[in-house]
């Protein structure tokens, strides 16, 4: 399988809202299949298939592995959003494991297989920045999510409550209403995804966040159904995120 994958980091103004812009292309000469691990992000994906019109789909948070099929020579452009973007850029609510086909216009954006990732990021970034300026952001939500991402999910709900002055019950209500899962579950997903670069390098002994190796193994099985070693062994053929993050 040959899946070319690259990322482009957002401008400073968009960093509270966007993890990354990305592009994937299948250059294998045949249809490819791979498995996506829940990545604590909201995905907006533009699918360019040589035999079909452009498809745009918005995906909510995932709580299980997602099997992806990429036709030969197909190209996917995507934006992996942070949670603050759901309300303030996308202006919607997304149940977990949901997908919404979109027919909206994206300014004068013209995508084709030869569009560069830098060009895509620049064009979409400019459109998103207009929305950033258009709405006032609840300071409690901004503070909460800043702490979540700065800690990579390692802070407890109690610690976040103390830092923000926001009751745990209120934070959980906000998460379940807006994103479809409790704050604690989101923290666990983000924390595990943050460990994938280490796993992608073949290091199965946690350096931070997890108590010991058995703790990491338990969380890996909970999030993916596989041990860290199994993810590493299948990183080229199936778990391309592990391969990509291990090389970053």
C-alpha positions, -999 to +999 in steps of 0.1 A: +000+000+000+013+035-009-006+062+009+012+096+008+002+117+038+013+152+047+003+179+073+004+217+073+001+236+106-024+264+110-016+301+114-014+314+149-049+329+148-064+295+140-044+274+165-072+274+192-096+259+165-075+237+142-050+209+149-038+206+113-046+207+076-037+175+058-036+158+024-037+121+016-031+106-019-033+070-030-005+063-055-004+025-052-021+017-085-050+000-068-077+007-041-062+010-006-077+003+028-065+016+061-078+021+096-082+054+114-077+055+152-100+080+171-079+112+171-099+136+194-107+158+164-136+169+142-128+161+105-139+181+075-128+160+045-128+169+008-127+137-014-115+139-050-121+107-069-113+105-106-146+089-114-169+110-091-177+146-083-161+163-052-176+151-020-174+171+013-182+154+046-181+166+082-173+139+108-180+142+145-158+127+172-152+090+167-153+065+195-142+035+175-119+025+147-129+037+113-122+017+081-113+039+052-113+030+015-093+051-009-097+044-046-066+044-068-054+080-076-080+095-052-070+125-031-083+135+003-079+170+017-089+175+053-090+198+083-087+183+118-106+207+140-103+212+177-136+213+197-138+250+199-144+251+162-177+232+164-196+261+179-175+291+167-164+281+132-187+253+120-216+266+141-232+232+147-236+203+171-222+169+162-232+136+177-203+111+182-197+088+152-217+111+129-211+121+093-228+149+075-224+154+037-221+191+030-231+210-001-220+245+011-198+267-010-162+274+002-156+307-013-137+304-045-119+272-035-111+250-064-097+216-056-081+190-079-056+162-074-027+185-082-037+212-056-008+215-031-014+211+006+000+246+012-025+261-013-054+243+003-043+254+038-039+290+027-073+292+010-093+274+038-073+292+065-084+326+050-121+315+050-119+302+086-102+334+098-132+354+087-154+334+111-129+338+139-135+375+139-172+373+136-182+358+170-173+365+206-160+334+224-171+323+258-140+328+280-148+297+301-149+275+271-117+289+256-099+285+289-111+249+294-101+238+260-068+256+261-060+236+293-072+203+277-049+207+247-019+221+265-020+191+289-027+167+260-056+153+281-035+145+311-054+168+335-083+153+354-119+167+353-114+178+389-082+196+381-098+213+351-127+224+373-103+240+398-084+258+370-115+271+353-139+277+382-164+257+361-183+229+380-175+194+367-212+187+361-215+218+340-184+209+319-197+174+313-231+188+303-213+211+278-193+182+263-222+158+261-245+184+245-220+198+221-198+168+212-217+137+223-194+123+250-184+131+286-153+152+292-135+123+309-138+101+278-125+129+256-095+133+278-087+096+276-090+096+238-068+127+235-042+114+259-039+081+241-037+097+207-009+119+220+011+087+228+010+075+191+043+093+181+061+073+208+044+040+197+052+048+161+089+048+170+086+014+186+088+026+221+062+008+243+073+021+277+054+053+285+076+084+291+049+106+304+012+106+315+007+068+320+018+052+352+035+022+336+035-001+306+005-021+317-015+012+320-006+021+284-015-013+272-049-012+289-057+022+274-045+011+239-068-019+241-097+003+253-092+029+225-083+006+196-088-031+206-050-036+200-018-035+221+008-008+213+030-035+198+003-046+175-004-011+163+034-007+156+036-039+137+007-030+115+016+007+111+026+005+074-003-018+062-032-006+083-026+021+110-010+048+089-015+074+117+010+055+138+035+054+109+031+091+101+032+104+137+062+081+145+081+099+117+071+134+126 
